[in-house]
Amino acid sequence: MTTVIWWIRRDLRLADNQALTAALRNAGRAVPLFVLDPTLLSAPDVSEKRVTFLFGGLRALDADLRARGAGLIVRRGDPVIELTKLVAETGAEAIYAEEDPWPHARRRDDAVAARLPLRLVPGVTIRSADVVRKADGGAYTIFTPFSRAWKALPLPTPRDLLPAPERLPTLSPDFASLPIPEQPALTGAIPLPSGEAEALHRLRAFTAGLRPPIHAYADARNRMAVAGTSQLSPYLRFGMISARQAAVAALTAAAAAPDAAARAGAETWLTELIWREFYMALLYYFPYVLDDAFRADRRDVRWGNDEADFAAWREGRTGYPVVDAAMRQLVQTGWMHNRARMIAASFLVKDLLVDWRWGERFFMQHLLDGDPAANNGGWQWTAGVGADAAPYFRIFNPTLQGAKFDPDGAYIRRWIPELARVPDKYIHQPWMMPAPLQRQTGCIIGHDYPVPRVDHAWARERALVTYRH
Ligand SMILES: Cc1cc2nc3c(=O)[nH]c(=O)nc-3n(C[C@H](O)[C@H](O)[C@H](O)COP(=O)(O)OP(=O)(O)OC[C@H]3O[C@@H](n4cnc5c(N)ncnc54)[C@H](O)[C@@H]3O)c2cc1C
């Protein structure tokens, strides 16, 4: 009976796992391994909440494996060294893992493949990063044609989804394993429980049933106070569900939609999954985007980079309620609504003229779903420096964005208690409150809540001049 290693990285699940399936197909026994890589765990952009979420996912996976007669082997160190040791211990003939387009992961995998029989299979994305290409073989840099080409390839169906194995023939109990680390003491609780079972439950709740939220997604997705999006991003980040499971659920919901609006909801959600694939492909083809703007003509913007402005933004003290609510939600929970991400990012880059890379790193240091491709893509898009980015002259007005996407201020009041008693009329511009009303609501501007850090109209002009220059 042959033995192989199932090297788990960002595929913390048993269902629809192409690496696990390939491992079991090619060998009698698979040893499930996770390597705690100190380089990643102590990286400057690591987030303690994301690591906690990862450890929670490992614990859940270990329990699921034990229920199938196996157990997770956890090792700590350089993956090349740890894999070499485990191959020697187990006599494994191959290592199976899901390919990962992130440049660091590719370098790591190249180093492993140079010494050991590493077999990479797809799975982090539905289409491998190099599959969706233009007729001339080049990479797409505009989303719409990418999306069209993506959809023109065979769409996944329920029949493609691989079942979780009922038992896992393994040798793992025979090999030493470190305990899964305890969770670090956290500032603020994580609102999302980790693990595959939770991910599947959430996917079902969002996409199935009589009136699934996915059918209302086209309208509800921009309302920051409403649970109108799936909140599946951290689960997709760590592969607690596969992107393919998500796409199949979207296509099934589209087919079952009772009307055009409901179908539009499901199709829009699928488009978001394709954005995820687009940014993965961009990172694969243009790895330099992690250091610099995709667009060469947008690399020399003269950022102001005022440290005090950056601190005010990080701490949710800019004086613009929607921006501050977004940043407090991020720091307290590790998650932020997509509309809020766009508003907060735009404010940092365009109103405060701080380099988008500062914001990108701060997001990575806090997001549960922090993903190099999607985060970089989102920041470059907002800053107007990326492939297929928002035009540089599109500058979000934080007051109008708040009024449009949080009309009754519920999102703001949830995250900024000092504004809780401010009437709707002033909730998006509390600095306009007359002094007696400030006293009455217990919110003195400049004392209980900051005056706006910059005047938006002035800042907008400054950004336009700076970008044009
Ligand atoms: C500045 C900025 C930074 C971002 N950083 C990240 C990040 O680090 N990790 C991350 O997963 N997403 C990131 N996004 C994209 C998006 O904000 C999140 O994916 C989304 O808010 C997650 O919530 P959800 O799961 O409820 O999404 P839903 O609306 O339910 O969408 C379903 C899934 O599609 C994917 N998706 C949705 N929108 C995007 C998008 N614009 N780009 C790429 N994938 C998308 C996600 O995997 C998401 O879970 C960022 C966006 C911006 C503007």
PDBQT file of the ligand as one rigid body, heavy atoms in Angstrom, charges set to zero:
ROOT
HETATM    1  C1  LIG A 501      -9.954  48.040  -0.426  1.00  0.00    +0.000 C 
HETATM    2  C2  LIG A 501     -10.525  46.640  -0.523  1.00  0.00    +0.000 A 
HETATM    3  C3  LIG A 501      -9.855  45.583   0.068  1.00  0.00    +0.000 A 
HETATM    4  C4  LIG A 501     -10.375  44.275  -0.014  1.00  0.00    +0.000 A 
HETATM    5  N1  LIG A 501      -9.681  43.239   0.568  1.00  0.00    +0.000 NA
HETATM    6  C5  LIG A 501     -10.160  41.974   0.450  1.00  0.00    +0.000 A 
HETATM    7  C6  LIG A 501      -9.457  40.874   1.021  1.00  0.00    +0.000 A 
HETATM    8  O1  LIG A 501      -8.380  41.015   1.609  1.00  0.00    +0.000 OA
HETATM    9  N2  LIG A 501     -10.004  39.629   0.907  1.00  0.00    +0.000 N 
HETATM   10  C7  LIG A 501     -11.186  39.425   0.250  1.00  0.00    +0.000 A 
HETATM   11  O2  LIG A 501     -11.643  38.285   0.185  1.00  0.00    +0.000 OA
HETATM   12  N3  LIG A 501     -11.853  40.438  -0.322  1.00  0.00    +0.000 NA
HETATM   13  C8  LIG A 501     -11.383  41.702  -0.241  1.00  0.00    +0.000 A 
HETATM   14  N4  LIG A 501     -12.082  42.732  -0.815  1.00  0.00    +0.000 N 
HETATM   15  C9  LIG A 501     -13.274  42.426  -1.626  1.00  0.00    +0.000 C 
HETATM   16  C10 LIG A 501     -14.621  42.464  -0.876  1.00  0.00    +0.000 C 
HETATM   17  O3  LIG A 501     -14.720  43.634  -0.116  1.00  0.00    +0.000 OA
HETATM   18  C11 LIG A 501     -14.816  41.265   0.038  1.00  0.00    +0.000 C 
HETATM   19  O4  LIG A 501     -14.543  40.073  -0.650  1.00  0.00    +0.000 OA
HETATM   20  C12 LIG A 501     -16.259  41.208   0.538  1.00  0.00    +0.000 C 
HETATM   21  O5  LIG A 501     -16.582  42.378   1.229  1.00  0.00    +0.000 OA
HETATM   22  C13 LIG A 501     -16.425  40.005   1.440  1.00  0.00    +0.000 C 
HETATM   23  O6  LIG A 501     -17.718  39.973   1.950  1.00  0.00    +0.000 OA
HETATM   24  P1  LIG A 501     -18.723  38.830   1.559  1.00  0.00    +0.000 P 
HETATM   25  O7  LIG A 501     -18.087  37.509   1.744  1.00  0.00    +0.000 OA
HETATM   26  O8  LIG A 501     -19.991  39.093   2.286  1.00  0.00    +0.000 OA
HETATM   27  O9  LIG A 501     -18.887  39.089   0.012  1.00  0.00    +0.000 OA
HETATM   28  P2  LIG A 501     -20.054  38.723  -1.008  1.00  0.00    +0.000 P 
HETATM   29  O10 LIG A 501     -20.598  40.005  -1.505  1.00  0.00    +0.000 OA
HETATM   30  O11 LIG A 501     -20.991  37.740  -0.457  1.00  0.00    +0.000 OA
HETATM   31  O12 LIG A 501     -19.234  38.073  -2.225  1.00  0.00    +0.000 OA
HETATM   32  C14 LIG A 501     -18.961  36.672  -2.301  1.00  0.00    +0.000 C 
HETATM   33  C15 LIG A 501     -17.490  36.419  -2.404  1.00  0.00    +0.000 C 
HETATM   34  O13 LIG A 501     -16.968  36.956  -3.613  1.00  0.00    +0.000 OA
HETATM   35  C16 LIG A 501     -15.644  37.417  -3.394  1.00  0.00    +0.000 C 
HETATM   36  N5  LIG A 501     -15.610  38.856  -3.663  1.00  0.00    +0.000 N 
HETATM   37  C17 LIG A 501     -16.614  39.737  -3.494  1.00  0.00    +0.000 A 
HETATM   38  N6  LIG A 501     -16.241  40.966  -3.906  1.00  0.00    +0.000 NA
HETATM   39  C18 LIG A 501     -14.964  40.856  -4.306  1.00  0.00    +0.000 A 
HETATM   40  C19 LIG A 501     -14.023  41.766  -4.833  1.00  0.00    +0.000 A 
HETATM   41  N7  LIG A 501     -14.314  43.055  -5.048  1.00  0.00    +0.000 N 
HETATM   42  N8  LIG A 501     -12.795  41.319  -5.123  1.00  0.00    +0.000 NA
HETATM   43  C20 LIG A 501     -12.468  40.022  -4.931  1.00  0.00    +0.000 A 
HETATM   44  N9  LIG A 501     -13.315  39.099  -4.441  1.00  0.00    +0.000 NA
HETATM   45  C21 LIG A 501     -14.553  39.514  -4.144  1.00  0.00    +0.000 A 
HETATM   46  C22 LIG A 501     -15.303  37.141  -1.944  1.00  0.00    +0.000 C 
HETATM   47  O14 LIG A 501     -14.611  35.922  -1.868  1.00  0.00    +0.000 OA
HETATM   48  C23 LIG A 501     -16.680  37.044  -1.306  1.00  0.00    +0.000 C 
HETATM   49  O15 LIG A 501     -16.696  36.260  -0.141  1.00  0.00    +0.000 OA
HETATM   50  C24 LIG A 501     -11.579  44.048  -0.729  1.00  0.00    +0.000 A 
HETATM   51  C25 LIG A 501     -12.246  45.132  -1.315  1.00  0.00    +0.000 A 
HETATM   52  C26 LIG A 501     -11.727  46.411  -1.212  1.00  0.00    +0.000 A 
HETATM   53  C27 LIG A 501     -12.467  47.548  -1.856  1.00  0.00    +0.000 C 
ENDROOT
TORSDOF 0
